[in-house]
Amino acid sequence: MLCIGCHSDDIEIGCGGTLLWLQQKYKGCRFHWAVFSSAGVRADEALQSASLFVGANMRTPPLLKKFRDGFMPYNGAEIKDVFEAELKPLEPDIIFTQNHADAHQDHRLIGELTWNTFRNHLILEYEIPKYDGDMGRPNVFVPLDRDTCTAKVTYLMESFASQRPKSWFEESTFMALMRLRGMECNSESGYAEAFYSRKIVL
């Protein structure tokens, strides 16, 4: 599986619970991890979090890039080069990436380039809560038990100390979104993560 994020906490916020669940259900899961804006303390946080979420199941060391936060569309050619040269050869079975319709310009670019690069793969686009209020209607749901949700949130709060001063970066935000998606898919536990998929081939 290939997990792609713009910023150091995007993968974990968007699909951290699903990654934990997959490892419980499928013991042979192996992961590649790519973060495009991860410098200084954010790089240290990304490494710590990746270790907590997938640990020994990481197939290759996390790929951490230092593209400037908020300016990725202006570095599109260099970012596309990373996709083509470093990510495409991995040939993953499942790709978790940013939503191509996200209100954040960096997120949109990464989502678009994922589809540009991977033409015959299962791609699931995760969602990130933000001030822009762009929460939509996802069409793929992964029900999660309460313990998995709690582990996800605990790892997030433990790993990303630099983000805790932000008013939205708190346990209740992440639990609330999983509770809402759990309600929408009638999850037995009441919790779920949700994704967007343009195309699924059975």
N, C-alpha and C positions, 0 to 999 in steps of 0.2 A: 504494500500500500504506500502511496505517495501522499504526504500531507504538505500542503503549500499554504503559506501565510505571508501577508505583507509585513506585519509587525509581530513582535515577539510573543504576544499573547493571543493572536487571532485564532490559531489552530485550536488551542486549548478551550477558548471561549466557544468557538463554533462547533467543535466536534469532540471535545475531550471526553465526554461521557460515552460516546459511541466507540471511541478508541479503547476505552477501558472494557466496555462490554464485549467488543470483538475479541479481545485477548482472553476473556473468560470463556467465550463460546468456541473459539477456534485456536487451539494451542499452537498452531504453526504460523500464526500471523507474524509477518516481518514488515518493518517500516522504514521508509526514507522520509527525511524531514528537511524542509527548505523554508527559510525565513529571509525575506528580502530587505528589511530595514531593521538591523539588529547591531547596534554599535555600543561600545562602552558597557555600562551596567546592564543594558538591555540584552546584550549578548550573553552575559553571565546568567541572567534570568532565563533566557531561552534554553540554555544548556541544562540548567537545573530542572526546569519544567519538563523538558523532553525526557530527562532521566526518570522523573516521577511518573510520567504518563505511559511511557513505553519501555524504558529501561533496557534490559538485556535483549528485548525484541527489536532494537534498532539495528537494521541491517548494515547501514553505513553511518559514519559520523554525521551529525546535523550539518547541513549546508547553510551557513550564516553569511549573508551579504550586508553591505553597509550603504545601500541606496538611501537618499535623503527622504525622510518622512514627509509626505504631502506633496512631493515633487516627482513621483514616479512616472507620470505621463510624459514628463520632459526628458526622461531617460529611457524611453520605450525601446529604442534600438538595442541598448546595452542589456536591458532586462530580457528582451526576446533572445538575445545571444545566450544568456544563461539557460533559458528554457531549452533551446535547441542543442546546446553543447553539453549541458550538465544534467538536465532532467529527462529529456527525451530518450536517451539510451537506457534508462532504468526499466522501461517497459512494465509499469505497474499494472496490477489487476484492477485496483480501485484507486481513484484519485479524489481526495478531499481538497477543496479549494474555495476561494472567495466567490461570492455571488457576482455574476457579471453585470447585474443591474443595481448593485449597491450604490448608495448615495456618496460614499467616500471614493474619491477619484483613484486613489492607489488600489483599493479593493477591486474596483471595476477593471482596471488594467490587468491585474493578475488573473481575474476571472476570464477575461477575453483571451489572454495569451495562453491560458490553459487549454481552451478550446481550439486555438490556432495550432497548438503543438500536438495535442493528442486527439487523433481523429477516429480512433476505433477502441475507445476505452469507456469504462463506466465512470462517469464524473458526477460527484455529488457536491453541490455548492452549499456551504454553510452560511449561517446568518450571524451578524454581530449587532447587538443593541447599541444605539448611539443617539445623540441629540437630534439628528436629522429626522428621526421618526419614519424610517423607511421599512418597517417590518411589513412583510407581505403575506402571501398565501402559499407556503411551501407545499410540495406534493409528495414528499417521501418522509416517513416518520420512523424513528427508532425508539420504541418504548424502553424505558430504563427503570430499574428498581431504585428505591430511595437511597440505598447504601452507595450505589454507583454515582448518583447525583451528588451526594454528600462528599464523596471522595474527590470528584471533579472540582467542586467549589473549594474544598480544603486545599488541594494542590494549587489552584489558581491564587488563592490568598497568600499561601506560603511562598510561592515562587516569585510573584510580581510585586515586591514591596514598593517599587518606584511608582506603581499605578494606584496604590491604595489611597493617596490623598484626593484622587478624583471622586467626585460625589457619586458617580454612577458605578464605580468599580467596588461593588460590595456584594456580599453573599445573597442578599435578598433579590438583587437584580437578576442574577444568574438562575436562582431557584425559581423565580417568578416566570421567566421565559420557558423553562423546562416544564413548569406546571401548566402553563397555557397550552403548550404543544401537546402535553399529555392529555389534557382535556379534549383537544381537537381530534386526537386519534383514538380516544377511549382507552388509553393505556390502563392496564389493571392497577398499576401503582399510582397512577395519576400524573406521571412524569414521562417526558420524552424529549429527544432532540429532533429537529426537523431540517430538511434539506430541499434544494431545488434540483431537479434533473430535467434537462431538455430532451434526453433520449435514452431509453433503456431497451436493450436487445435481449430477448429471452431465447 
